[in-house]
Amino acid sequence: DRHAQGESIQLGATDRTDRAVRLIHDKAEVIHRRGPWRSLEAVEFATLEWVDWFNHRRLLEPIANIPPAEAEALYCAAQEDLLLAA
């Protein structure tokens, strides 16, 4: 039913918002914990290190304890296989 679909989409958006807020909070924790910072470049570099960890080394239980980048690569490969099979 349309109402249930709308509710599902709305819940998905809320989940994404909650995750984004947690993500920003986690990044802020890293910045504050590793300070004081000598320069803006040092903060930018630490942020890039954190983003790299978040995307390439962080293991997520809901996706079989693999990093998000690996899950994305597997998904894209599966989509290509589907297109080639069609």
The 8 nearest C-alpha neighbors of each residue, nearest first, counted from 0:
[[1, 3, 2, 4, 5, 6, 7, 8],
 [2, 0, 4, 3, 5, 6, 7, 8],
 [1, 3, 5, 4, 0, 6, 7, 8],
 [2, 4, 6, 5, 1, 0, 7, 8],
 [5, 3, 7, 1, 6, 2, 8, 0],
 [6, 4, 8, 2, 7, 3, 9, 1],
 [5, 7, 9, 3, 4, 8, 10, 2],
 [6, 8, 4, 10, 5, 9, 3, 11],
 [9, 7, 11, 5, 10, 6, 4, 12],
 [8, 10, 6, 12, 11, 7, 5, 13],
 [11, 9, 13, 7, 12, 8, 6, 14],
 [12, 10, 8, 14, 9, 13, 7, 15],
 [11, 13, 15, 9, 10, 14, 16, 8],
 [12, 14, 10, 16, 11, 15, 17, 9],
 [15, 13, 11, 17, 16, 12, 10, 18],
 [16, 14, 18, 12, 13, 17, 19, 11],
 [17, 15, 13, 19, 18, 14, 12, 20],
 [16, 18, 14, 20, 15, 19, 13, 21],
 [17, 19, 15, 21, 16, 20, 22, 14],
 [20, 18, 22, 16, 21, 17, 15, 23],
 [19, 21, 17, 23, 22, 18, 24, 16],
 [22, 20, 24, 18, 19, 23, 25, 17],
 [21, 23, 19, 25, 20, 24, 18, 26],
 [22, 24, 26, 20, 21, 25, 27, 19],
 [23, 25, 21, 27, 22, 26, 20, 28],
 [26, 24, 28, 22, 27, 23, 21, 29],
 [25, 27, 23, 29, 28, 24, 22, 30],
 [26, 28, 30, 24, 29, 25, 31, 23],
 [29, 27, 25, 31, 26, 30, 32, 24],
 [30, 28, 32, 26, 27, 31, 33, 25],
 [29, 31, 27, 28, 33, 32, 34, 26],
 [32, 30, 28, 34, 29, 33, 27, 35],
 [31, 33, 29, 30, 34, 28, 35, 27],
 [34, 32, 30, 31, 29, 35, 36, 28],
 [35, 33, 36, 31, 32, 30, 37, 29],
 [34, 36, 33, 37, 31, 32, 30, 38],
 [35, 37, 34, 38, 41, 42, 39, 33],
 [36, 38, 35, 41, 39, 42, 40, 34],
 [39, 37, 40, 41, 36, 42, 43, 35],
 [38, 40, 42, 41, 43, 37, 36, 44],
 [39, 41, 43, 38, 42, 44, 37, 45],
 [40, 42, 44, 38, 39, 43, 45, 36],
 [43, 41, 45, 39, 40, 44, 46, 36],
 [44, 42, 40, 46, 41, 45, 39, 47],
 [45, 43, 47, 41, 46, 42, 40, 48],
 [44, 46, 48, 42, 47, 43, 41, 49],
 [45, 47, 43, 49, 44, 48, 42, 50],
 [48, 46, 44, 50, 49, 45, 51, 43],
 [49, 47, 45, 51, 46, 50, 44, 52],
 [48, 50, 46, 52, 47, 51, 53, 45],
 [51, 49, 53, 47, 52, 48, 54, 46],
 [50, 52, 48, 54, 49, 53, 55, 47],
 [53, 51, 56, 49, 55, 50, 54, 57],
 [52, 54, 50, 57, 51, 55, 49, 56],
 [55, 53, 51, 67, 52, 68, 50, 56],
 [56, 54, 52, 66, 68, 51, 53, 57],
 [55, 57, 52, 66, 58, 54, 53, 51],
 [58, 56, 66, 53, 52, 55, 59, 54],
 [59, 57, 66, 64, 65, 56, 60, 67],
 [58, 60, 64, 61, 62, 65, 66, 57],
 [59, 61, 64, 63, 62, 58, 65, 66],
 [62, 60, 59, 63, 64, 65, 58, 67],
 [61, 63, 60, 59, 64, 65, 70, 67],
 [64, 62, 60, 65, 61, 59, 58, 70],
 [65, 63, 60, 59, 58, 62, 66, 61],
 [64, 66, 58, 63, 59, 62, 69, 67],
 [65, 67, 58, 57, 69, 55, 56, 68],
 [66, 68, 70, 69, 54, 71, 55, 65],
 [69, 67, 71, 70, 55, 66, 54, 72],
 [68, 70, 72, 66, 71, 67, 73, 65],
 [71, 69, 67, 73, 68, 72, 74, 66],
 [70, 72, 74, 68, 69, 73, 67, 75],
 [71, 73, 69, 75, 74, 70, 76, 68],
 [74, 72, 76, 70, 71, 75, 77, 69],
 [73, 75, 71, 77, 72, 76, 70, 78],
 [76, 74, 78, 72, 77, 73, 71, 79],
 [75, 77, 79, 73, 78, 74, 72, 80],
 [78, 76, 80, 74, 75, 79, 73, 81],
 [77, 79, 75, 81, 80, 76, 74, 82],
 [80, 78, 82, 76, 81, 77, 83, 75],
 [79, 81, 77, 83, 78, 82, 84, 76],
 [82, 80, 78, 84, 79, 83, 85, 77],
 [83, 81, 79, 85, 80, 84, 78, 77],
 [82, 84, 80, 81, 85, 79, 78, 77],
 [85, 83, 81, 82, 80, 79, 78, 77],
 [84, 82, 83, 81, 80, 79, 78, 77]]
